[in-house]
């Protein structure tokens, strides 16, 4: 059984519609795929309608969090999307994303970059807007050659000339909301530097005590030594060692299925949920 528990679609900042994500997941030999768009479950219905035979959709989401000024991402699975508090927080986060993107576009304009909100909005195509949409707009405008170049101090990288902060949840609050909605939470890519910072072991231990179910051990941007460290930490804290490709379509080289969770770990994770359904 091969299960990739981290993927994105055009419902947030991926480049493939949910239906295409499902097709690519099955073509990659997956038996289970989680659609975990940023702060939204908007792609789930389309994904379910497009499920190829033999593929199971694990409904999920990647919640935006912040701790001591640092970005933290929390994966949630099998929660009730209608849970009032969780739904309200997602609405607040996505609204803040729009305000932040508009402010970034204004700063880019002041810096001489010919990017407009209309461009960025069109690239988002009704999905949750994120910095990758702005990065793609910068490429279209000829300001940079590749989207990755936008995430630098010169443009929209953390602390960059056009960077703007936005609302995000405290990670312990995110864990509690997901749990209260009947789901399970997994800390995403804790050893991938975000704003020059990785999630310390003591923070992960506190989140485990608060109800965190797992940590993402297998991720394309975490090397062998980092995976070994995280596996040992998961064992020590009694957490599920999760895994996923964090596929964003074209932006990440169509890597769905490149990293997966171990079958026994998957069963252990799903067994902890009480709210949502597959």
N, C-alpha and C positions, 0 to 999 in steps of 0.2 A: 504494500500500500504506500503510495507516494502522495504526500500532502504538502502543498505550498501555502503557508498561512499569512502571506503578505503580498498584496498586489493592488494596483491602482488603475483606474479607468478615467474616461473623460468626465465622469461625475465629479472628479476633483482635478488633479494635475497630471494624470496619465494621458497618453495620446491615442489610445484605442477605446472605442465604445465598449460598454460592459459585455455585449454579445460577442465581440471579437476577442475580448480577454478570455471568455469561456472557451471559444474555439481554439485559441492558442494554448490554453491550459491542457486541453485534451490531447492536442497534437504533440505536446511536450511529454506525454505519458503520465499525466497526473490523474489520480483518482479523486482527490479532494483539492479544492482551491478556495481560499478566503478572499473575498473582495473587501478591501479595507481602505476605502477612500477617506480622505481627510475630512473629519467632522461631519460626515454625511452618510446616509444609507440610500441615497437617491438612485444608485445604480443597481440595487438588488433585484427589483422587479424585472428589469430587462435581462439581467443575468439569469434569473430563474427561468424565464421564458425561452432562453437560448441554450439551456444546458444540453450538451450532447449526451447520448447514452453512455453510461459508465462513469460520469463525472458528478460529484457531489459538491454543492456550494455550501461553504461555511460562512454564514453572514457575519460581517464584522465592520470595523471602523477604526481609523487611527485618530485618536483624540489629541488635540494640541494642548500641551502643558508647558509650564514655565516654573523653574525653581531657581531662586537667587539670581534672576536675570538670565538664566540659561534655558535654551529650548530643550524640552523633553517630549518624546512621543509615546503615547500609551495605546496599545492595540486592545480592542475589546471585541469579544465574540459572544454570539448566542444570547445577547441581551434583548429586552423588550424595547424596540425603538420608540414606542409610544409612552415610555416612562416620562412623566411630566418634567421632572427636574433635569433629567439627561437631555430631553428634547429642547428644553429652554436654554441650557448651556450651549448646545450645538448651534442653536439659532443665534445666540449672542456671539459665539466665536466666528461663525460665517459672516455675520454682519460686520464684525470688526475686520475681517479679511478684506471686505469690499472697501471699507474706509481706508485701510492701510494701503491697498493697491492704488486707490485714487491719489493718495498723498505721495506715493512713490512716483507715480507717473508725473505729477506736478513737479517734483524735485528733478526728475530726469529732464523734463522740459526746460527747467531753469539752467541745467547743465549743458543744454544744447543738443540733447538726444531727441530726435523727432519721433517720439512715441506718444500715442494718444490713448485715452481711456477706451475709446471705441475699438481700437485695435485689440487691446488686452481683453475687453469684454467679448469680442468676437472669437478670440482664441479659446476663452473659457467655455463658450458655447452653452451657457446656462449652468455649467458645473460650478463647484466651489472654486473661487479664484485664488490663485497662489502665485508665489514668486516665479515659478517656472513659466507661467503665462507671460509675465513681464519679460523674462529672459528670451522667450521665443519672439516677442515683439521687437526686442532690441536686435535680434538676428535679422528679422524681416526688414527693419529699418536700415540695415547695413552698419550698425554701430559696432557690433561684434561679429565674429565668425561662427561661434558655437555657443549654445545656451549656457554651458558651464562657465564661460568667461564672465557672465553677469554676476556670479556669486563671488565677487572680489571687493576689496575696499574701494575700488574705483567706481563701482556701480551699486548693486543691491545686496552685496554680502553683508554679514553681520558687522555693524559699525561703519558700513560703507557710506559714501557721500549721499546716496539716495535711499538708504535703508530707513525704514520706519517700523517701530515696534507695534504690536497689536495685543489684544486680550487673549489670554490663555489660562487654563486651569492649573491649580496646584496639583501635582501628580497624585498625592494622597487623596485629594478630593475626587479625582478622576477614577481612581481605584474604587472608592466608596460608591460613586454613582453607578459604575458598571455592575458592581456587586448587587446594589439595591435594585437594579433593573434585571437581575437574574442572570447576569453574564459572568464571564471570566476575563481577567486582564493580564496582558503580557507586556512587559517593558520592551519597547522596540530598540533595536541596534544600540545597546548601551555603550559600546566601545567604538562607535563611529563618531569622530570629533564633530561636535555641533557648536559653532561659535568658539572653537578652540578648546572645548570642554567635553569630557566623557563622564558618564554617571559613576560616581564613586561607590565602592562596595558598601560603605556605611549607609548611604542613601538607599541603595537597593535593599539592604537589610531592614531599614525602617519601613519601606514600602511592603516588604514581605510580611512584616508584623501587622501592617494595616490591611492585609487581605490580597496582596498581589499574588496571582496564580503562577506566573512564569516569566522568564526572560528570553529574549531572542538570542540564541547562541549561534545558530547557523544563519549567516547573512553574508552576501557577496563582498561587503566592505569590511568584514572582520576576518583577520588572518588566522592561521592555524593556532598560533600561540594565544591570541585573544579568545578564540573559541575554547581552548583548553582551560583558560582561566575562568571563563564564564560557566563552563560545564561544572568545574569544581565548586564554584560559588553556588550554582543552582542545587547541586547535591547537598552542600552544607546547609542551605536555607530551606530545603524541601520544596524547591520551585521546579516547575516543568521547564525543561530545556527545549524551547521552541525553535522554529526555523522557517524562513521564507525568502523569496527572491527580491522583495521590494521592487517589483517590476513596474516601470512607468512607460512601457511601450518603447517608442523610438528613443526617448530621452535616456533610457538605460540599456539600449541595445537588445530589446526584446528578450529579456533573460528569464522569463517566467519558467519555473521548474528547476532553476539552477541550484536552489537550496531548499531543503525540505525538512520537516520534523520527523523524528523517528516514530514508527507506528505505535509503539507502546506509550510514548510520551503524548502522542495525539489522543489516544484513547483516555489517558489520564486527565488531559486538559478538558476534553469535552464532558467527561463525567462530572466535573465540578460545576457545570452550568445548570441553572434551574429555570431560566426565563424564556429564552428564545428557542426556535426550532430550526432544524436544517431543511 
